[in-house]
């Protein structure tokens, strides 16, 4: 028969808000979210004969402003290290709690991200703010992601992905009759630091039964450019501090064709590949009406 699996889970999720003064609300105040998530998880597997307890995972996500987000994760191991007959450390069956300790701190990761848009640049340099663009959006549009909440998603960029669905389809013109130039863009930058155990045997301290910790850094950035309604260009890349080289770099082009969607993406580094997709937007037909073409090991793209 099949074994039963049970779990004991601790999960705390609180949203801590604060009020700040503003002239854009009739009450004179507006609420901003400071802590989006604060919680942890711990489970017990009743079917496991050895080490039924999982590690304790703690997480927190803090929204400093709409464009700034800070997240952190930490792991505390439940079971202590022991030494085998050859003197090599391994994860044993005795818990840290049984030894009078809270848990073995295995490491943590923290990330800080920031999103920049033309409206934010204007606001930073005193050229206006993004209140007009927010008020001009179609409030009745229920498609896409809900951007009325405090998130890192740029609302104008999200709405522009569905430009072909707009009624009329006429481009805006200036006083002279020329098409008004408008090319919204957004740039997101994320910087992360990870702290984890250095599990090399020579680094193990037998007196404390612990490994030392080492740090790694990551830098990621991504962006979007909407060249016109329905056309969207996106890219993502980063920097690998350990290898001192650029990490995986991708670029994609999407076109909203009202009932269909066309996208083409390429991986530029460190490997080269491409993927072309043409499919129906309707959820019931998206798997039936589609065309996919992608590179493989035998026909990988060669860049010269």
N, C-alpha and C positions, 0 to 999 in steps of 0.2 A: 504494500500500500504506500501511498504518498505520505511523507512526513508533514506535520503541521508546522507552520512558521508564525510565531507571534512577535509582536514588537511593542516596546514601551517607548513612546516618543514624547520628548519635551519640545514644545514649539511656542515661542512667544513672539508675537508680531504687534508692535505698537507703532502708532503714527503720532509723533510729538510735533505739535504746531506752535507757532508764535504769531502774534499780531504786530504788524508794522504800519506806520502811518502812510497814507497815500491819498492823492487828490482824485484818483480815478474811481473811487467807490463812494457811494452816498453816505456810508457809515463813517468814512474817514480812516478806516483801517482795512487791511487785507490780511488773510491768513497765508502763511508760507509753511511748508513742511520741512522740518529739520531732520527727522529720522523716519525714513521710509520703512525700514525693516530692522528688527532687533530680535534675534532668536537663536535657538540651538536645537540639535537633534541627537538622540541617543536611543538605540534600539537593542532588543534582546531576541535572539533567534533560538526558539525552543527546540528546533530540530538539530541544532549543532551540538556535537558531543564535546568539542574543544573550542574554547574562546567564543562563547555565545554572545558576549557583549560587543557592540561596535564601539568605534572611537567616538568621542564627544566632539561634535562640530559646532562651532559658534560663528555667527555671521552678523554683519551690520552694514547697512547702507544709509548714508547721510546725504541729504540734498541741501547743499549750501545755498545755491540759488537755482533758478531754472536751467542755467547753463553749466553749473558746476555740480559734479557728483563725486562722492567719495565712498568707496566700498572696502570692506575688510572681512577676511575669513581666517579663522584660527582652528587648529586641530589639536586635541589632547588625547593621546593614546591611553587606552584602558589597561593594557597588559604590559608588565615590566620586562626589561631585558634580562636574559639569563645566559650563562656560558655553558657550551657543550663540553664533551670530553676533550676536544682539541683546544679548548679555550676560546672558541669563536662565539661571538654574541648572537643571540636569536631571540625572537619574541616568544616568551614563555606563556604559561597558563595561569600565573599568579597575577592578580590585578594590582594596580598601583594603590587602589583604595585599601586593599588588605595590608599594605605596607605603611599605611597612615599618610599617603600622599594623595593629592587631588587628581593627578593625572600627569603623564609625561608629555610635556609641551613639544610637539613635533614641528611646529612652524606656523607661519602666517603669511598671508598675501594681502596687500593693500594696493588700491588703484585710485588714481585721481584723473578725472576726465573733464574736458572743457570743450564747448562747442561755440564756434565763432561764425557769425553771419554778417551780411552788409548792414542790417539794421543795428546790430550790436556795435559795429564800428562807428556808425553815425552817432549812436548814443554815447560812446566813449569819448569822441572828439567834439561833442556838443553840437552835432548837426541834426538833431532830432531824435526821435525814438521810433519804436516799432508799433505804436498804438494804432496808427492809421491802417497799417497792413493787417493788423489783427482784426480791426473792426470791419475791414472790407471783405473778409472771407465769407463764404457762404455758410451760414450757421445751420442751414437745413441739410447740408451734405453729410450723410451718415456713412459714407464709405471711408475705408482706410482706417488709420489709427486715430484714436481719440486724443487730440492734442490740446484739449482744454485743461488737462491736468498738468501739474508741474513735472515735466519730463525733459530729456535731452533731445527729443525729436523736434526738428524744425518744421513748423506747421506749413509754411509756404512751400517748402520743398516737398512735403508729403502730398499737399493738394495738387502740385504741379505734375505729379506722376500720373494723375488721372485727367489730364487736360483735354483729351479727346472726348470726354464725356460731357464737357460743358455745352450748354445750349447756345445755339447761334454760331459759335466757332469763329467769330470775327475778331481779328487782332485789334488791339487798342492803337489809336493814332494820336499824334500831337496836334497842336493848333495849325500847323502847316500841312497836315495830311499825311505826314510820314509815320511809319510804324514806330511806336515808342520802344526805345531800347530797354529791355529788361531781361537780365540774366541772373536770377537768384542762385546763390551758392551757399554752401555751408562746409565748414572744416572742423572736424573733431580730433582732438589730440588726447591720448591717454598715456599716463606714465605709471608704471607699477613696480613695486619692490616685493620680492618674495624671499622669505626667510624659512629655511628648512634644514633638516639634519644632514650633515655630511657623513654618509654611511660607509665611508671607506674604513676597512678594518684597522689600519694603522692609526686612525684618528680616535678610536674608541678609548674611553677613559674607564679602566676597570675599577678604580676606587669609587667613582661616582656612578658607574654603570650608565654612562651617557655618551652620546656622540656630540661633537661641537656643531655649531650652526654656521651656515654659509648663506650669503646674500646673492641674489641675482636681480638684474634690472631689465625692464622691458619698456620700449617706447613704441607706441602704435599711433598711426594717424590715418584718417579716412576722410573723404570729402565727396560732395555732390555738386554738380553743375547742371542746371536746367536751361538748356539752350533755347527752348521754346516749350509751349504747352504740349505735353505728351512726350517730349524728348528729355531723357535724363542720362547723364554721364556720372558714373561713380568710380572711385578708386580706393584702394587701401594698401598700406605698406607699414613698415616699421624698421627699427634698428635693433640688431642683435648685439648687445654689449659684450657677450661672452666670446662670440666669434668675430666681433668687430666688422660686421658686414650687414647689408640690408636683409631684412627678413622677407617672407613671401610677399610679392607685389602683384596685385591684381587690378584690372580695369574692366569696366563693363559699360555697355550702351543699351538702354532700354527705350522702346517705342510703344506707346499706348495707341492701339489701333481700334479703339472703342470696344468691339466684340472680341478682338484678339490682342495678344501681347507678343512682341518680338524682343528678344534680348540676345546679346552677344557678349561674351566675357572671355578674357585672355589672362593667363598667368604669365607674367614677364620674368620673374626671378623667384627663387633660384632655379625652378624648373619652368619649362615652356609648354603650354597647352592652350586649347581653345574649346569653347562650348557655345553652340548656337541653338536657340530654342524658339519655336513658334507654336503657340498654343492658344486655345480658346479660354476666355476669361470665366465663362460659366463653370461653377464648381462641379456640376454634374457631367460636363463634357470635357473638362480639362485633361483627363487621361485618355479620352477617345480621339479628340481632335487636336493632335499635336505633331510636331516634327522636331526631332532632336538630332543634332550632329555634333559630335565631340571627337577630340583627338584621343588616341590611345598610345600604347607603347610602340605599336608598329607604324603609326603615322603621326608621331609627335612633330610639332612645328619646329622648324629650324630657323633661327633668326640670324641674319647676316648684317 
